[in-house]
């Protein structure tokens, strides 16, 4: 696949390319006030969701089509290009009719090939610029499949957005940086953007995640900014103010030369990602051990039950042997885990 530039030559030369704006368009006043401050700080791409896919029906699901008229006002007043999320063919039609410059497909939608195909069919015959966020599950082929559906529909102005994956303790979404690196290896001409807001989940971590994306030579960043994050109707914890974005960008270290081609660096990143998964699994296991300890206490059962441990260890060693792992290595690990589990139950 050969992709065309997402934007005009002048905008495509920006590195990193920054898309910023609130998670949701909440009111005309909120949108314009945020946009004005971002424009003053040199931001040229403004993002805001008008349709918000939410887990619970009582959560704020966006203002709907009226938000598109507010985005039109943003463009007319500030000159910034505008971007919004689409999840259905109807969204595509309304957004394009309103002159929205960039459409993005969210992580939940990317996970559904049927939904992506409907969007691709609605986009046929257009020259739309489309960004595709990674699916919520860590599957690079599912991500690429969504991009392929759009490409086959004739959409060549495409980009990918890394927003992390389900299953993290420290972050809202696990970074798993090796997956976007795999995407870049397989689709080297596809622009790659980082979404530190959704990975971090907390504004205090956004800058560090943004720096990691730059260290891996991502083409740009999509960052959630709100005039008053504490009062945001969605994702309040992860949004930063336009002033905070200005500081973040000023302190960002950007390496303009070269690209991440060092095989050792990519392999080390995979080690880091594996370690994050291991730590998250250990936390989960110890929480279960604590729950077992509580149950034993309520039911007046002994904390130490050596027969259970011996049975468990024998089973794990058989599994490890089938996987080609050394017995002594695995026994040492599980004995250490058992000691910590007992200590947890005795607290």
C-alpha positions as CSV (number, residue, x, y, z in Angstrom):
1,X,0.0,0.0,0.0
2,X,1.2,3.5,-0.9
3,X,-0.3,6.3,1.1
4,X,-0.7,9.9,0.0
5,X,0.1,12.9,2.3
6,X,-2.6,13.5,4.8
7,X,-2.4,17.3,4.4
8,X,-1.0,20.1,2.3
9,X,2.7,20.3,1.8
10,X,3.1,23.1,4.5
11,X,1.2,21.1,7.1
12,X,2.8,17.8,6.2
13,X,6.2,19.3,6.9
14,X,5.3,19.9,10.6
15,X,7.1,17.5,12.9
16,X,5.7,16.6,15.1
17,X,2.2,17.3,13.8
18,X,-0.1,18.2,16.7
19,X,-3.9,17.5,16.8
20,X,-5.3,19.1,20.0
21,X,-8.7,19.9,21.4
22,X,-11.2,18.6,23.9
23,X,-12.4,15.0,24.2
24,X,-15.9,16.3,23.5
25,X,-17.5,19.3,22.1
26,X,-19.7,20.3,25.1
27,X,-20.9,23.8,24.2
28,X,-20.2,26.5,21.6
29,X,-18.5,28.7,24.2
30,X,-16.2,25.9,25.5
31,X,-15.2,24.9,22.0
32,X,-14.4,28.4,20.7
33,X,-12.6,29.4,23.9
34,X,-10.3,26.3,23.8
35,X,-9.7,26.7,20.0
36,X,-8.7,30.4,20.4
37,X,-6.1,29.6,23.0
38,X,-4.7,26.7,20.9
39,X,-4.6,28.8,17.8
40,X,-2.6,31.5,19.7
41,X,-0.1,28.7,20.6
42,X,0.4,27.7,16.9
43,X,-1.8,24.6,16.8
44,X,-3.2,24.1,13.3
45,X,-5.3,21.0,13.8
46,X,-8.3,21.1,16.1
47,X,-9.9,17.9,17.4
48,X,-13.2,17.4,19.2
49,X,-15.7,14.5,19.4
50,X,-19.4,15.3,18.7
51,X,-20.5,11.6,18.9
52,X,-19.0,9.8,21.8
53,X,-19.3,5.9,22.1
54,X,-19.7,5.3,25.9
55,X,-19.9,2.2,28.0
56,X,-23.1,3.2,29.8
57,X,-26.1,4.8,28.2
58,X,-26.4,7.4,31.0
59,X,-22.9,8.7,30.2
60,X,-22.4,11.8,28.1
61,X,-22.6,10.6,24.5
62,X,-21.8,13.9,22.8
63,X,-23.9,16.8,21.6
64,X,-24.4,15.3,18.1
65,X,-24.6,17.1,14.8
66,X,-24.9,20.6,16.4
67,X,-21.3,20.2,17.3
68,X,-20.4,20.2,13.7
69,X,-21.6,23.7,13.3
70,X,-19.4,24.8,16.2
71,X,-16.4,23.1,14.5
72,X,-17.3,25.1,11.4
73,X,-17.1,28.3,13.5
74,X,-13.7,27.2,14.8
75,X,-12.4,26.8,11.3
76,X,-13.8,30.1,10.1
77,X,-12.5,32.1,13.1
78,X,-9.1,30.5,13.7
79,X,-8.2,29.0,10.3
80,X,-7.4,25.7,12.0
81,X,-8.4,22.4,10.3
82,X,-10.9,20.4,12.2
83,X,-11.2,16.7,13.1
84,X,-13.9,14.6,14.7
85,X,-14.6,10.9,15.4
86,X,-17.0,8.9,13.2
87,X,-18.5,5.5,13.9
88,X,-21.2,5.0,11.3
89,X,-22.0,5.8,7.7
90,X,-24.4,8.5,8.8
91,X,-21.6,10.2,10.8
92,X,-19.4,10.1,7.7
93,X,-22.1,11.8,5.6
94,X,-22.8,14.5,8.1
95,X,-19.1,15.3,8.9
96,X,-18.1,15.5,5.2
97,X,-21.2,17.7,4.5
98,X,-20.1,20.0,7.3
99,X,-16.6,20.3,5.8
100,X,-14.7,18.5,8.6
101,X,-11.1,18.1,7.4
102,X,-10.1,14.9,9.2
103,X,-12.1,12.0,10.4
104,X,-10.9,9.5,12.9
105,X,-12.1,6.0,13.7
106,X,-12.1,5.1,17.4
107,X,-10.6,2.0,19.0
108,X,-14.0,0.4,19.6
109,X,-15.0,0.8,16.0
110,X,-11.7,-0.4,14.7
111,X,-12.3,-3.6,16.6
112,X,-15.4,-4.4,14.4
113,X,-14.6,-5.2,10.8
114,X,-18.3,-4.9,9.9
115,X,-18.4,-1.3,11.2
116,X,-15.2,-0.4,9.5
117,X,-16.5,-1.8,6.2
118,X,-19.6,0.3,6.4
119,X,-17.5,3.4,7.0
120,X,-15.2,2.5,4.1
121,X,-18.3,2.1,1.8
122,X,-19.6,5.5,2.9
123,X,-16.2,7.1,2.1
124,X,-15.9,5.7,-1.5
125,X,-15.5,8.4,-4.0
126,X,-14.2,11.0,-1.5
127,X,-10.7,12.3,-0.9
128,X,-11.2,12.2,2.9
129,X,-8.3,12.2,5.4
130,X,-8.8,9.4,7.9
131,X,-7.0,8.4,11.0
132,X,-7.5,4.9,12.4
133,X,-6.9,4.3,16.1
134,X,-5.7,0.9,17.2
135,X,-8.3,-1.7,18.3
136,X,-8.9,-2.1,22.0
137,X,-7.3,-5.5,21.9
138,X,-3.6,-5.9,21.1
139,X,-3.9,-7.3,17.5
140,X,-1.8,-5.6,14.9
141,X,-3.5,-7.6,12.1
142,X,-6.9,-6.3,13.1
143,X,-5.5,-2.7,13.0
144,X,-4.0,-3.3,9.6
145,X,-7.2,-5.0,8.4
146,X,-9.2,-1.8,9.2
147,X,-6.6,0.3,7.2
148,X,-6.8,-2.1,4.3
149,X,-10.6,-1.8,4.1
150,X,-10.3,2.0,3.8
151,X,-7.5,1.7,1.3
152,X,-9.5,-0.7,-0.9
153,X,-12.3,1.8,-0.8
154,X,-10.0,4.3,-2.5
155,X,-9.0,6.3,0.6
156,X,-5.3,7.0,0.3
157,X,-4.9,9.8,2.8
158,X,-4.6,7.6,5.9
159,X,-2.8,7.7,9.2
160,X,-2.7,5.5,12.3
161,X,-3.1,6.6,15.9
162,X,-1.6,4.6,18.8
163,X,-3.9,5.0,21.9
164,X,-2.9,1.9,23.8
165,X,-4.6,-1.4,24.6
166,X,-6.8,-2.9,27.3
167,X,-5.1,-4.5,30.2
168,X,-2.9,-2.1,32.2
169,X,-2.3,-1.3,35.9
170,X,-0.2,1.8,35.7
171,X,-1.9,3.4,32.7
172,X,-5.5,3.7,31.4
173,X,-4.4,1.7,28.4
174,X,-1.2,-0.4,28.0
175,X,1.2,1.2,25.6
176,X,2.7,-2.0,24.2
177,X,5.0,0.1,22.0
178,X,6.2,-3.0,20.0
179,X,2.7,-3.2,18.3
180,X,2.9,0.2,16.6
181,X,6.5,-0.5,15.7
182,X,5.3,-3.7,14.0
183,X,2.7,-1.6,12.2
184,X,5.4,0.8,11.0
185,X,7.5,-2.1,9.8
186,X,4.7,-3.5,7.7
187,X,3.3,-0.2,6.5
188,X,6.4,2.1,6.5
189,X,4.8,5.0,4.5
190,X,1.8,5.2,6.9
191,X,1.9,8.3,9.2
192,X,1.9,7.2,12.8
193,X,0.5,9.4,15.7
194,X,0.6,8.9,19.4
195,X,-2.4,9.5,21.7
196,X,-0.7,10.0,25.1
197,X,-4.0,11.2,26.6
198,X,-5.7,7.8,26.2
199,X,-2.6,5.8,27.1
200,X,-1.9,7.8,30.2
201,X,-5.5,8.3,31.6
202,X,-4.0,10.9,34.0
203,X,-2.8,14.3,33.0
204,X,0.3,14.0,35.1
205,X,1.5,11.2,32.8
206,X,0.7,12.7,29.4
207,X,4.0,14.5,28.9
208,X,6.1,11.4,29.6
209,X,4.0,9.3,27.2
210,X,4.3,12.0,24.5
211,X,8.1,11.9,24.9
212,X,8.2,8.2,24.5
213,X,6.2,8.5,21.2
214,X,8.7,11.1,20.0
215,X,11.7,8.9,21.0
216,X,10.2,6.3,18.7
217,X,9.9,8.9,15.9
218,X,6.1,9.0,15.7
219,X,5.0,11.6,13.1
220,X,2.8,13.5,15.5
221,X,0.6,13.5,18.6
222,X,-3.2,13.7,19.3
223,X,-3.6,15.3,22.7
224,X,-6.8,16.2,24.6
225,X,-7.0,19.8,25.7
226,X,-9.9,21.5,27.5
227,X,-10.4,25.1,28.7
228,X,-11.3,23.7,32.1
229,X,-10.5,20.0,32.4
230,X,-11.9,19.6,35.9
231,X,-15.4,20.3,34.5
232,X,-15.1,18.2,31.3
233,X,-18.1,16.0,30.7
234,X,-15.9,13.1,29.5
235,X,-12.3,12.0,30.2
236,X,-11.7,14.8,32.7
237,X,-8.8,13.1,34.3
238,X,-6.6,13.0,31.2
239,X,-7.2,16.3,29.6
240,X,-4.8,19.2,30.0
241,X,-5.2,23.0,29.4
242,X,-4.0,24.8,26.3
243,X,-1.4,26.4,28.6
244,X,-0.2,23.1,29.8
245,X,0.0,21.8,26.2
246,X,2.2,24.8,25.4
247,X,4.6,23.9,28.2
248,X,4.6,20.2,27.2
249,X,5.5,21.0,23.6
250,X,8.2,23.5,24.6
251,X,9.8,20.8,26.8
252,X,9.4,17.9,24.3
253,X,12.7,16.6,22.9
254,X,12.2,16.0,19.2
255,X,14.8,14.1,17.2
256,X,14.3,15.1,13.6
257,X,16.9,12.9,11.9
258,X,16.7,9.2,11.3
259,X,14.0,6.7,12.0
260,X,13.7,3.8,14.4
261,X,15.4,1.1,12.5
262,X,17.7,-0.3,15.2
263,X,16.6,-3.9,15.7
264,X,18.0,-3.9,19.2
265,X,15.9,-0.9,20.3
266,X,12.8,-2.6,19.0
267,X,13.6,-5.8,20.8
268,X,14.3,-4.0,24.0
269,X,10.9,-2.3,23.7
270,X,9.3,-5.7,23.5
271,X,11.1,-6.7,26.6
272,X,9.8,-3.6,28.4
273,X,6.2,-4.4,27.2
274,X,6.5,-8.0,28.4
275,X,7.7,-6.8,31.8
276,X,4.8,-4.5,32.1
277,X,2.4,-7.4,31.4
278,X,4.3,-9.6,34.0
279,X,4.0,-6.9,36.7
280,X,0.3,-6.4,36.0
281,X,-0.3,-10.1,36.2
282,X,1.6,-10.3,39.5
283,X,-0.5,-7.5,40.9
284,X,-3.7,-9.4,39.9
285,X,-2.5,-12.7,41.3
286,X,-1.6,-11.1,44.7
287,X,-5.0,-9.4,44.9
288,X,-6.6,-12.9,44.4
289,X,-4.3,-14.3,47.1
290,X,-5.5,-11.5,49.4
291,X,-9.1,-12.4,48.7
292,X,-8.3,-16.1,49.5
293,X,-6.7,-14.9,52.7
294,X,-9.8,-13.0,53.7
295,X,-12.0,-16.1,52.9
296,X,-9.7,-18.3,55.1
297,X,-9.9,-15.8,57.9
298,X,-13.7,-15.6,57.8
299,X,-14.0,-19.4,57.7
300,X,-11.3,-20.1,60.3
301,X,-9.0,-21.9,57.8
302,X,-5.2,-22.2,58.1
303,X,-3.3,-19.8,55.9
304,X,-0.6,-22.4,55.1
305,X,-1.9,-25.4,53.1
306,X,1.2,-27.2,51.9
307,X,-0.7,-29.9,50.1
308,X,-2.3,-27.3,47.8
309,X,1.0,-25.6,47.1
310,X,2.7,-28.9,46.2
311,X,-0.1,-29.8,43.9
312,X,0.0,-26.4,42.3
313,X,3.8,-26.5,41.9
314,X,3.7,-29.9,40.3
315,X,1.1,-28.7,37.8
316,X,3.1,-25.6,36.9
317,X,6.3,-27.6,36.4
318,X,4.6,-29.9,34.0
319,X,3.3,-26.9,32.0
320,X,6.7,-25.3,32.1
321,X,8.4,-28.5,30.8
322,X,6.0,-28.6,27.9
323,X,7.0,-25.0,27.0
324,X,10.7,-25.8,27.2
325,X,11.4,-23.9,30.5
326,X,13.9,-25.1,33.0
327,X,12.5,-26.8,36.1
328,X,14.8,-25.0,38.6
329,X,14.0,-21.6,37.1
330,X,10.2,-22.1,37.3
331,X,10.4,-23.6,40.8
332,X,12.3,-20.7,42.1
333,X,9.8,-18.2,40.6
334,X,6.8,-20.0,42.0
335,X,8.3,-20.5,45.5
336,X,9.0,-16.8,45.6
337,X,5.5,-15.9,44.5
338,X,4.1,-18.3,47.1
339,X,6.1,-16.7,49.9
340,X,4.8,-13.3,48.9
341,X,1.2,-14.7,48.7
342,X,1.5,-16.1,52.2
343,X,2.9,-12.8,53.5
344,X,0.0,-11.0,51.9
345,X,-2.6,-13.3,53.5
346,X,-1.0,-12.8,56.9
347,X,-1.3,-9.0,56.8
